[in-house]
Amino acid sequence: MAWLAVAIFAVTIVVVIWNVVDSTVAALIGVSVMIWIGVMTDVDAFGRVDWNVMAILVSVWTIAA
């Protein structure tokens, strides 16, 4: 399972680097594939969110707007 997760992560990073799709869309697709394949559950994925970083990003977007 770990190698599968690394492979999905690597493909997602390559897609972002080549600018095939937006990085947010690529990240959501990568996480969705990991959940769909069974690498992690939706509860695990939600638990991995760093809410401090999310708060900082929302604050910066609000100030920039």
Beta strands, then each sheet from edge to edge (+ up, - down):
end
